[in-house]
Amino acid sequence: MMFGGMGWGAGSFLGPIFMILFWVLLIAGTVWLVLAVSRQSAQRQGSAGSSALAILEERLARGEIDVAEYGTRKAAIGGTR
C-alpha cells in the first residue's frame, strides 16, 4: 500500500543522512588537503636555509673549507646557528 503516495521507504530517511555525510566528508577532506599542502610548503621554506647551513658545516668538518671561508659563506646564507 502506498499510504497516499508518500513513499515511506528506507530512502526517505537515509537520503538526507547520506547527503549530510557527503558534505561533511567533502569539507573535512578539503580542510585536510589545504593543511597538508601548507605544512609541506612551510617545511620546504624552513629547511632550505638549514640544509644549506648543514652542508656548509659538513664541508668545514671534512676540511674542504677553512674557518674564514665558513664564516663568509655562513653570513652570505644568513645562518645564525
VEXSETOR-381216 format. One record per atom (N, C-alpha, C, O, CB): x, y, z; atom name; residue in one letter. Coordinates in Angstrom, 1 decimal. Glycine has a CB too. Layout:
N
X / Y / Z / CA / a;
...
***
This chain:
81
0.8 / -1.2 / 0.0 / N / m;
0.0 / 0.0 / 0.0 / CA / m;
0.9 / 1.2 / 0.0 / C / m;
1.9 / 1.2 / 0.7 / O / m;
-1.0 / 0.0 / 1.2 / CB / m;
0.5 / 2.3 / -0.7 / N / m;
1.4 / 3.4 / -0.9 / CA / m;
1.2 / 4.5 / 0.1 / C / m;
1.9 / 5.5 / 0.1 / O / m;
1.1 / 4.0 / -2.3 / CB / m;
0.2 / 4.4 / 1.0 / N / f;
-0.1 / 5.5 / 2.0 / CA / f;
-0.2 / 6.8 / 1.4 / C / f;
0.5 / 7.8 / 1.8 / O / f;
1.0 / 5.5 / 3.1 / CB / f;
-1.0 / 6.9 / 0.4 / N / g;
-1.3 / 8.2 / -0.2 / CA / g;
-0.2 / 8.7 / -1.1 / C / g;
-0.1 / 9.9 / -1.4 / O / g;
-1.5 / 9.3 / 0.8 / CB / g;
0.7 / 7.8 / -1.6 / N / g;
1.8 / 8.2 / -2.5 / CA / g;
3.0 / 8.8 / -1.8 / C / g;
3.8 / 9.4 / -2.5 / O / g;
1.3 / 9.1 / -3.5 / CB / g;
3.1 / 8.7 / -0.5 / N / m;
4.2 / 9.4 / 0.2 / CA / m;
5.5 / 8.6 / 0.1 / C / m;
6.5 / 9.2 / 0.2 / O / m;
3.8 / 9.5 / 1.7 / CB / m;
5.5 / 7.3 / -0.2 / N / g;
6.7 / 6.6 / -0.4 / CA / g;
7.5 / 6.5 / 0.9 / C / g;
8.6 / 7.1 / 1.0 / O / g;
7.6 / 7.2 / -1.5 / CB / g;
7.1 / 5.8 / 1.8 / N / w;
7.7 / 5.6 / 3.1 / CA / w;
8.8 / 4.6 / 3.1 / C / w;
8.9 / 3.8 / 4.1 / O / w;
6.7 / 5.3 / 4.2 / CB / w;
9.6 / 4.5 / 2.1 / N / g;
10.7 / 3.5 / 2.0 / CA / g;
11.9 / 4.0 / 2.8 / C / g;
11.9 / 5.1 / 3.4 / O / g;
11.0 / 3.3 / 0.6 / CB / g;
12.9 / 3.1 / 2.8 / N / a;
14.2 / 3.5 / 3.6 / CA / a;
14.9 / 4.7 / 3.0 / C / a;
15.6 / 5.4 / 3.7 / O / a;
15.1 / 2.3 / 3.6 / CB / a;
14.7 / 4.9 / 1.7 / N / g;
15.4 / 6.0 / 1.0 / CA / g;
15.0 / 7.4 / 1.5 / C / g;
15.7 / 8.3 / 1.5 / O / g;
15.2 / 5.9 / -0.4 / CB / g;
13.8 / 7.5 / 2.0 / N / s;
13.3 / 8.8 / 2.5 / CA / s;
14.0 / 9.2 / 3.8 / C / s;
14.0 / 10.4 / 4.1 / O / s;
11.8 / 8.7 / 2.7 / CB / s;
14.5 / 8.2 / 4.6 / N / f;
15.2 / 8.5 / 5.8 / CA / f;
16.7 / 8.6 / 5.6 / C / f;
17.4 / 9.4 / 6.2 / O / f;
14.9 / 7.5 / 6.9 / CB / f;
17.2 / 7.7 / 4.7 / N / l;
18.7 / 7.6 / 4.5 / CA / l;
19.2 / 8.7 / 3.6 / C / l;
20.4 / 9.0 / 3.7 / O / l;
19.0 / 6.2 / 4.0 / CB / l;
18.4 / 9.1 / 2.7 / N / g;
18.8 / 10.1 / 1.7 / CA / g;
19.4 / 11.4 / 2.4 / C / g;
20.5 / 11.8 / 2.0 / O / g;
17.7 / 10.5 / 0.8 / CB / g;
18.7 / 12.0 / 3.3 / N / p;
19.2 / 13.2 / 3.9 / CA / p;
20.5 / 12.9 / 4.8 / C / p;
21.4 / 13.8 / 4.8 / O / p;
18.2 / 13.9 / 4.8 / CB / p;
20.5 / 11.8 / 5.4 / N / i;
21.7 / 11.4 / 6.2 / CA / i;
22.9 / 11.3 / 5.3 / C / i;
24.0 / 11.8 / 5.7 / O / i;
21.4 / 10.1 / 7.0 / CB / i;
22.8 / 10.6 / 4.2 / N / f;
23.9 / 10.4 / 3.3 / CA / f;
24.3 / 11.8 / 2.7 / C / f;
25.5 / 12.0 / 2.4 / O / f;
23.5 / 9.4 / 2.2 / CB / f;
23.4 / 12.7 / 2.4 / N / m;
23.7 / 14.0 / 1.9 / CA / m;
24.5 / 14.8 / 2.9 / C / m;
25.5 / 15.4 / 2.5 / O / m;
22.4 / 14.7 / 1.4 / CB / m;
24.1 / 14.8 / 4.1 / N / i;
24.9 / 15.5 / 5.2 / CA / i;
26.2 / 14.8 / 5.3 / C / i;
27.2 / 15.5 / 5.5 / O / i;
24.1 / 15.4 / 6.5 / CB / i;
26.3 / 13.5 / 5.3 / N / l;
27.6 / 12.8 / 5.5 / CA / l;
28.5 / 13.2 / 4.3 / C / l;
29.7 / 13.4 / 4.5 / O / l;
27.4 / 11.3 / 5.5 / CB / l;
28.0 / 13.2 / 3.1 / N / f;
28.7 / 13.6 / 1.9 / CA / f;
29.4 / 15.0 / 2.1 / C / f;
30.5 / 15.1 / 1.8 / O / f;
27.9 / 13.5 / 0.7 / CB / f;
28.6 / 16.0 / 2.5 / N / w;
29.1 / 17.3 / 2.6 / CA / w;
30.1 / 17.4 / 3.8 / C / w;
31.1 / 18.2 / 3.6 / O / w;
27.9 / 18.3 / 2.9 / CB / w;
29.9 / 16.7 / 4.8 / N / v;
30.8 / 16.8 / 6.0 / CA / v;
32.2 / 16.2 / 5.5 / C / v;
33.2 / 16.7 / 5.8 / O / v;
30.3 / 16.0 / 7.2 / CB / v;
32.1 / 15.0 / 4.8 / N / l;
33.4 / 14.4 / 4.3 / CA / l;
34.1 / 15.3 / 3.3 / C / l;
35.3 / 15.4 / 3.3 / O / l;
33.1 / 13.0 / 3.7 / CB / l;
33.3 / 15.9 / 2.4 / N / l;
33.9 / 16.8 / 1.4 / CA / l;
34.6 / 18.0 / 2.0 / C / l;
35.7 / 18.3 / 1.6 / O / l;
32.8 / 17.3 / 0.4 / CB / l;
33.9 / 18.6 / 3.0 / N / i;
34.5 / 19.8 / 3.7 / CA / i;
35.8 / 19.4 / 4.5 / C / i;
36.8 / 20.0 / 4.5 / O / i;
33.5 / 20.5 / 4.6 / CB / i;
35.6 / 18.3 / 5.2 / N / a;
36.8 / 17.8 / 6.0 / CA / a;
38.0 / 17.4 / 5.1 / C / a;
39.1 / 17.7 / 5.5 / O / a;
36.4 / 16.6 / 6.9 / CB / a;
37.7 / 16.8 / 4.0 / N / g;
38.8 / 16.4 / 3.1 / CA / g;
39.4 / 17.6 / 2.5 / C / g;
40.7 / 17.7 / 2.3 / O / g;
38.2 / 15.6 / 2.0 / CB / g;
38.7 / 18.7 / 2.2 / N / t;
39.2 / 19.9 / 1.7 / CA / t;
40.1 / 20.6 / 2.7 / C / t;
41.2 / 21.1 / 2.4 / O / t;
38.1 / 20.8 / 1.2 / CB / t;
39.6 / 20.7 / 3.9 / N / v;
40.4 / 21.3 / 5.0 / CA / v;
41.7 / 20.5 / 5.2 / C / v;
42.8 / 21.1 / 5.4 / O / v;
39.6 / 21.3 / 6.3 / CB / v;
41.6 / 19.2 / 5.2 / N / w;
42.8 / 18.3 / 5.4 / CA / w;
43.8 / 18.6 / 4.3 / C / w;
45.0 / 18.7 / 4.6 / O / w;
42.4 / 16.9 / 5.5 / CB / w;
43.4 / 18.6 / 3.1 / N / l;
44.2 / 18.9 / 1.9 / CA / l;
44.9 / 20.2 / 2.0 / C / l;
46.1 / 20.3 / 1.8 / O / l;
43.5 / 18.7 / 0.6 / CB / l;
44.2 / 21.2 / 2.4 / N / v;
44.8 / 22.6 / 2.5 / CA / v;
45.8 / 22.6 / 3.6 / C / v;
46.9 / 23.2 / 3.4 / O / v;
43.7 / 23.6 / 2.8 / CB / v;
45.6 / 22.0 / 4.7 / N / l;
46.5 / 22.0 / 5.8 / CA / l;
47.8 / 21.2 / 5.5 / C / l;
48.9 / 21.5 / 5.8 / O / l;
45.9 / 21.4 / 7.1 / CB / l;
47.6 / 20.1 / 4.8 / N / a;
48.7 / 19.2 / 4.4 / CA / a;
49.6 / 20.0 / 3.4 / C / a;
50.9 / 19.9 / 3.5 / O / a;
48.3 / 17.9 / 3.7 / CB / a;
49.1 / 20.7 / 2.5 / N / v;
49.8 / 21.4 / 1.5 / CA / v;
50.6 / 22.6 / 2.2 / C / v;
51.7 / 22.9 / 1.9 / O / v;
48.9 / 22.0 / 0.3 / CB / v;
49.9 / 23.3 / 3.1 / N / s;
50.5 / 24.4 / 3.8 / CA / s;
51.7 / 23.9 / 4.7 / C / s;
52.7 / 24.6 / 4.8 / O / s;
49.5 / 25.2 / 4.6 / CB / s;
51.5 / 22.7 / 5.3 / N / r;
52.6 / 22.2 / 6.1 / CA / r;
53.8 / 21.9 / 5.3 / C / r;
54.9 / 22.1 / 5.7 / O / r;
52.1 / 21.0 / 6.9 / CB / r;
53.6 / 21.3 / 4.1 / N / q;
54.7 / 20.9 / 3.3 / CA / q;
55.4 / 22.2 / 2.8 / C / q;
56.6 / 22.2 / 2.7 / O / q;
54.2 / 20.1 / 2.1 / CB / q;
54.6 / 23.2 / 2.5 / N / s;
55.2 / 24.4 / 2.0 / CA / s;
56.1 / 25.1 / 3.1 / C / s;
57.2 / 25.6 / 2.8 / O / s;
54.1 / 25.4 / 1.5 / CB / s;
55.6 / 25.1 / 4.3 / N / a;
56.3 / 25.6 / 5.4 / CA / a;
57.6 / 24.8 / 5.7 / C / a;
58.6 / 25.4 / 6.0 / O / a;
55.5 / 25.7 / 6.7 / CB / a;
57.5 / 23.5 / 5.6 / N / q;
58.7 / 22.7 / 5.8 / CA / q;
59.8 / 22.9 / 4.8 / C / q;
61.0 / 23.0 / 5.1 / O / q;
58.3 / 21.2 / 5.8 / CB / q;
59.3 / 23.1 / 3.5 / N / r;
60.3 / 23.4 / 2.4 / CA / r;
61.0 / 24.7 / 2.6 / C / r;
62.2 / 24.8 / 2.4 / O / r;
59.6 / 23.3 / 1.1 / CB / r;
60.2 / 25.7 / 3.0 / N / q;
60.8 / 27.0 / 3.2 / CA / q;
61.7 / 27.1 / 4.4 / C / q;
62.8 / 27.7 / 4.4 / O / q;
59.7 / 28.1 / 3.4 / CB / q;
61.4 / 26.3 / 5.5 / N / g;
62.2 / 26.3 / 6.7 / CA / g;
63.5 / 25.5 / 6.5 / C / g;
64.5 / 25.8 / 7.1 / O / g;
61.5 / 25.8 / 7.8 / CB / g;
63.4 / 24.4 / 5.7 / N / s;
64.5 / 23.5 / 5.6 / CA / s;
65.6 / 24.0 / 4.5 / C / s;
66.7 / 23.5 / 4.5 / O / s;
64.1 / 22.2 / 5.2 / CB / s;
65.2 / 24.9 / 3.7 / N / a;
66.1 / 25.3 / 2.6 / CA / a;
67.4 / 26.0 / 3.2 / C / a;
68.5 / 25.7 / 2.9 / O / a;
65.5 / 26.3 / 1.7 / CB / a;
67.2 / 26.9 / 4.2 / N / g;
68.3 / 27.6 / 4.8 / CA / g;
69.1 / 26.7 / 5.7 / C / g;
70.3 / 26.7 / 5.7 / O / g;
67.8 / 28.8 / 5.5 / CB / g;
68.4 / 25.9 / 6.5 / N / s;
69.1 / 25.0 / 7.4 / CA / s;
69.8 / 23.9 / 6.7 / C / s;
70.9 / 23.5 / 7.2 / O / s;
68.1 / 24.4 / 8.4 / CB / s;
69.3 / 23.4 / 5.5 / N / s;
70.1 / 22.4 / 4.8 / CA / s;
71.3 / 23.0 / 4.2 / C / s;
72.4 / 22.3 / 4.2 / O / s;
69.2 / 21.8 / 3.7 / CB / s;
71.3 / 24.2 / 3.8 / N / a;
72.5 / 24.9 / 3.2 / CA / a;
73.5 / 25.0 / 4.3 / C / a;
74.7 / 24.8 / 4.1 / O / a;
72.1 / 26.2 / 2.6 / CB / a;
73.1 / 25.4 / 5.5 / N / l;
74.0 / 25.6 / 6.6 / CA / l;
74.5 / 24.2 / 7.1 / C / l;
75.7 / 24.1 / 7.4 / O / l;
73.2 / 26.2 / 7.8 / CB / l;
73.7 / 23.2 / 7.0 / N / a;
74.2 / 21.8 / 7.4 / CA / a;
75.3 / 21.4 / 6.4 / C / a;
76.3 / 20.8 / 6.8 / O / a;
73.1 / 20.8 / 7.4 / CB / a;
75.1 / 21.6 / 5.1 / N / i;
76.1 / 21.3 / 4.1 / CA / i;
77.4 / 22.0 / 4.3 / C / i;
78.5 / 21.5 / 4.2 / O / i;
75.6 / 21.5 / 2.7 / CB / i;
77.2 / 23.3 / 4.7 / N / l;
78.4 / 24.2 / 4.9 / CA / l;
79.2 / 23.6 / 6.1 / C / l;
80.4 / 23.6 / 6.1 / O / l;
78.0 / 25.6 / 5.2 / CB / l;
78.5 / 23.2 / 7.2 / N / e;
79.1 / 22.7 / 8.4 / CA / e;
79.8 / 21.4 / 8.1 / C / e;
80.9 / 21.1 / 8.6 / O / e;
78.1 / 22.5 / 9.5 / CB / e;
79.2 / 20.5 / 7.2 / N / e;
79.8 / 19.3 / 6.8 / CA / e;
81.1 / 19.5 / 6.0 / C / e;
82.1 / 18.8 / 6.2 / O / e;
78.9 / 18.4 / 6.0 / CB / e;
81.1 / 20.5 / 5.2 / N / r;
82.3 / 20.8 / 4.4 / CA / r;
83.4 / 21.3 / 5.3 / C / r;
84.6 / 21.0 / 5.1 / O / r;
82.0 / 21.9 / 3.3 / CB / r;
83.0 / 22.1 / 6.3 / N / l;
84.1 / 22.6 / 7.3 / CA / l;
84.6 / 21.4 / 8.1 / C / l;
85.8 / 21.3 / 8.3 / O / l;
83.4 / 23.6 / 8.3 / CB / l;
83.7 / 20.5 / 8.5 / N / a;
84.2 / 19.3 / 9.2 / CA / a;
85.1 / 18.4 / 8.4 / C / a;
86.0 / 17.8 / 9.0 / O / a;
83.0 / 18.5 / 9.8 / CB / a;
84.8 / 18.3 / 7.1 / N / r;
85.7 / 17.4 / 6.3 / CA / r;
86.9 / 18.1 / 5.9 / C / r;
87.8 / 17.5 / 5.3 / O / r;
84.9 / 17.1 / 5.0 / CB / r;
87.1 / 19.4 / 6.1 / N / g;
88.3 / 20.2 / 5.8 / CA / g;
88.3 / 20.7 / 4.4 / C / g;
89.3 / 21.1 / 3.9 / O / g;
89.5 / 19.3 / 6.0 / CB / g;
87.2 / 20.7 / 3.7 / N / e;
87.1 / 21.2 / 2.4 / CA / e;
87.2 / 22.8 / 2.4 / C / e;
87.8 / 23.3 / 1.4 / O / e;
85.8 / 20.8 / 1.7 / CB / e;
86.8 / 23.4 / 3.4 / N / i;
86.9 / 24.9 / 3.5 / CA / i;
87.5 / 25.2 / 4.9 / C / i;
87.4 / 24.4 / 5.8 / O / i;
85.5 / 25.6 / 3.3 / CB / i;
88.1 / 26.4 / 5.0 / N / d;
88.6 / 26.8 / 6.3 / CA / d;
87.6 / 27.6 / 7.0 / C / d;
86.5 / 27.9 / 6.5 / O / d;
90.0 / 27.6 / 6.1 / CB / d;
88.0 / 28.0 / 8.3 / N / v;
87.1 / 28.7 / 9.1 / CA / v;
86.7 / 30.1 / 8.6 / C / v;
85.5 / 30.5 / 8.7 / O / v;
87.7 / 28.9 / 10.5 / CB / v;
87.6 / 30.8 / 7.9 / N / a;
87.3 / 32.1 / 7.4 / CA / a;
86.3 / 32.0 / 6.3 / C / a;
85.3 / 32.8 / 6.2 / O / a;
88.6 / 32.8 / 6.8 / CB / a;
86.5 / 31.0 / 5.4 / N / e;
85.5 / 30.8 / 4.3 / CA / e;
84.2 / 30.4 / 4.8 / C / e;
83.1 / 30.8 / 4.3 / O / e;
86.1 / 29.8 / 3.3 / CB / e;
84.2 / 29.6 / 5.9 / N / y;
83.0 / 29.1 / 6.5 / CA / y;
82.2 / 30.4 / 7.1 / C / y;
81.0 / 30.5 / 6.8 / O / y;
83.3 / 28.2 / 7.7 / CB / y;
82.9 / 31.3 / 7.7 / N / g;
82.2 / 32.5 / 8.3 / CA / g;
81.7 / 33.3 / 7.2 / C / g;
80.5 / 33.8 / 7.3 / O / g;
83.2 / 33.3 / 9.1 / CB / g;
82.4 / 33.5 / 6.1 / N / t;
81.9 / 34.3 / 5.0 / CA / t;
80.7 / 33.7 / 4.3 / C / t;
79.7 / 34.4 / 4.1 / O / t;
83.0 / 34.5 / 3.9 / CB / t;
80.7 / 32.4 / 4.1 / N / r;
79.6 / 31.8 / 3.5 / CA / r;
78.4 / 31.7 / 4.4 / C / r;
77.2 / 31.8 / 3.9 / O / r;
80.0 / 30.4 / 3.0 / CB / r;
78.6 / 31.5 / 5.7 / N / k;
77.5 / 31.4 / 6.6 / CA / k;
76.8 / 32.8 / 6.7 / C / k;
75.6 / 32.8 / 6.8 / O / k;
78.1 / 31.1 / 8.0 / CB / k;
77.6 / 33.9 / 6.7 / N / a;
77.0 / 35.2 / 6.6 / CA / a;
76.2 / 35.4 / 5.3 / C / a;
75.1 / 36.1 / 5.4 / O / a;
78.0 / 36.3 / 6.8 / CB / a;
76.7 / 34.9 / 4.2 / N / a;
76.0 / 35.0 / 3.0 / CA / a;
74.7 / 34.3 / 2.9 / C / a;
73.7 / 34.8 / 2.3 / O / a;
76.9 / 34.6 / 1.8 / CB / a;
74.5 / 33.2 / 3.5 / N / i;
73.3 / 32.5 / 3.5 / CA / i;
72.4 / 32.8 / 4.7 / C / i;
71.2 / 32.4 / 4.8 / O / i;
73.5 / 31.0 / 3.5 / CB / i;
72.9 / 33.7 / 5.6 / N / g;
72.0 / 34.1 / 6.7 / CA / g;
71.9 / 33.2 / 7.8 / C / g;
70.9 / 33.1 / 8.5 / O / g;
70.7 / 34.4 / 6.2 / CB / g;
73.0 / 32.3 / 8.0 / N / g;
73.0 / 31.4 / 9.1 / CA / g;
73.2 / 32.0 / 10.4 / C / g;
74.1 / 32.8 / 10.6 / O / g;
74.0 / 30.3 / 8.8 / CB / g;
72.4 / 31.6 / 11.4 / N / t;
72.5 / 32.2 / 12.7 / CA / t;
72.8 / 31.2 / 13.8 / C / t;
72.9 / 31.6 / 15.0 / O / t;
71.3 / 33.0 / 13.1 / CB / t;
73.1 / 29.9 / 13.5 / N / r;
73.3 / 28.9 / 14.5 / CA / r;
74.7 / 29.1 / 15.1 / C / r;
75.1 / 28.4 / 16.0 / O / r;
73.2 / 27.5 / 13.9 / CB / r;
***
